[in-house]
């Protein structure tokens, strides 16, 4: 009788020990995953803090997965923290996209018009939010394991794969973002934006140059008198 009681006590003790060991392993794994998510963006943050502004040439390749066709544009990009941009498209046609403090201007010289957009509305789902140095990356993005890697491979570069969070799936336009950059060279090499409509944009940067300061006048567009103004704000 005493032997059976001792066995039951030992068995219950083993069960409790196994439970607490399992719980410890689970909590350790959760803590490790949380720590990994918190530190995954550290190299990118470090790079952006050294990058008040930059200028680069770019090639933009837009691909439709369903239709299996691509469209290629080239030009220059001028960027200034926190989110000022001037995209100067050169080929196949001339376009200028100016992103200022509150307004976005899309200038089409061929049609002699400029379309105005609200920056706050457009940037709710912007692929270039991760270039902001003071962004709380862990609050805005989730690290993911990509099903397919579209970036070029270079062992000297750093890579990030992540998706936006906090936006409902129905409103979400961006499915995943892939980035390749080099902390030692202080350069962003590639950005891939996979969208929920089965298209993706591939930005390849070259002649990357960090600039200490850029005049805010570069991020304002004043239409000429012969231009049509389309206000979509």
N, C-alpha and C positions, 0 to 999 in steps of 0.2 A: 504493500500500500504506500509506504513512504517512498519506495523506489519509483512508483508510478507518478507520485506527486512531484518528485524531483525531476523526472523526465518532462512532465508538463511544464514545470517552471523553466527548465532549460530550453524547451521548444519555444515557449512564449518569449523568452529572452532572446533567442536566435532570430525570431520573427521581427522583434522590435529592433534588433541590431541591424538586420537586413533592410528594414524600412528606413532607418535613420541614415544608413550608408547610401541607399538609393536616393533619398532626399538630398543628401549632401552632394552627390554626384550631379543630380539635376540642377541644384542651385549653382554649383560650380560651373556647369556648362552654360547656364543662362547668364551668369556673371561674365564668363569669358566671351560669350557671343556679344553681350552688351559692350564690353570693353573693346572688342575688335571693331564693332560698328562705330564706337566713339573715336577710335584712333585711325580708322581707314582714311578719313579725309585730311589727316594731319599734314602729309606732304603737299597736298594741293593748297591748303591754307597757308603753309610756309611760303610757297611760291607766290601766291597772290599778294601776300604782305610785302613782297619785294617788287611788286608790280603796280605802281600808281597809275601807269598808262602804258600802252604799247601800240606799235604799228606793225602790220604784217600783210604780206600778199596772201590771198586765199584762192582755193579752188573749191567750189561748191557743187557737189554731185547729188542730184535728187533722183531717187530710184523708186519706181512703182513696182512692188513685188508681184501684184496680180497681173499687171499689164506687161511686165518684163521690159520696161523702157526706162531710159535715163535722160536727164537733162543736165548739162554742165555749164556753169557760170564761173567767171574769174574776175578778180578785182583786188581792191585793197581795203583793209579794215583799220580804223583808228578807234581805239578803246581807251576810256578813262574811268577810273573808279568814281562812284560805285557802279554805275550802269549807263554811262554815256557811250554811244557808238555812232560811227559814221561809216556805212558800207558804201563803197564806190564801185558799182558793177561796171565792168568795161566790155566784156564779151559774154554772150553774143550780141547784146544790146546794152546801151548806156542807161543805167538807173542809179539813183542815189537814195539811200535809206538813212535818215538822220534820226537818232534817238536821243532826245534831250531830257530835260528834267521832268516834264509832265506830258510832253507832246512828241508824237512820232510823225515825221514827214516822209512820204514816199513820192519822190520826184521822177516824173517821166518826161524827159526832154522831147521825145518823138511826138508825144500827144500834147505837149505843152500844158501839162497839168500837174498839180500837187494834191495828194490826198492826206488829210490830217486824221490821226488816230489818237485815242487816249492811251497813254503809256500804262496807266494803272490797270486798264482792262486787258490790254495785250499781254502784260507781264504776269498775269495770273497763271499763265501756262507757257512761260518762256524758256527756251533751251539754254539761254545765256545767263540765267540767274546764277549758275555755279561759278561765274567769273567774279562775283562780288566778294571782296576779301573779308567783310564783316558778317557774312551770312552764317546763320546757325545751320550748318549742313545737316546735322543729325535730326533737327526739327523739321527740315523740309524734304530730305531724301532718305531712302532706304537702300543699303548695299544689296545687290543681287548677284546671283550666279548666272551669267549670260548663256542662253541656249546656243547662240552663235556669236563669235567674235568677228567684227568687221574691221577692226583696227589693224594696221600694219604691225609687224613684230620686230621689236628691237630690245635686246636684253638690257640695254643701258637706260631705257625709259621706264616711267612709272605708269600704271594703268588703274583706272577706276571704272566700275560698272554699277550704276545705281538708277533708281526710279523715283519720281515724285510721290509724296504721300500727303494725306490730309485733304485730297480732292476726291470726290466720288467718281467711280469708274465711268459713269455716263458722261460726266463733264471733262474727264481726263483726255487730253489730246496726245500727251507724250507717254509712251509705253516704257521707254528705257533710254538712258544716256550712257554712252561710252566715251571715255577720255583717255588720251595718251599725252603725257607731258614729260619734261625733263627738268628736274629740280636743279641739277648742276649747271645745265646750260641756260636756265631761267627762260624756258620757252614752252609754249603749248603747241603740240604737234598736230593733234587731230581731235575732232569732236564728232561723234555719231549721234544723231537724234532719231530714234525709232518711234514712229507715231502709230496710234491705234487704228489709223485708216490704211494700214499695210503699205505705207511709204516710209522712206527714211532719207535723211539729209546727211551728207558726209562732207565735213569741212576739213580741208587739208591746208595747214599754214606753213609758210616759208618766209625767209628773210625777216624773221621775228626780231623786233628791236624794242627794248624797254625805254620808255620816255619818262622823265621826271615830272613834267608838267605840261598840260595842254590847255590852251585857252578855251573857255566855255563857248566862245563865239563859233567854234568848230561844230558845235552840237545844236545850232539854231539855224533854221532855214528861213530866209525872207524871199517870198515869191516875187517875180518880176511882174510888171504891169500887164504883160500879154499872156499871163498864165491863168488857167482856170483853177479855181480852188474848190476842192470837194471836201467838205468838213464831215467826217464820220465819227467824231468824238461822242 
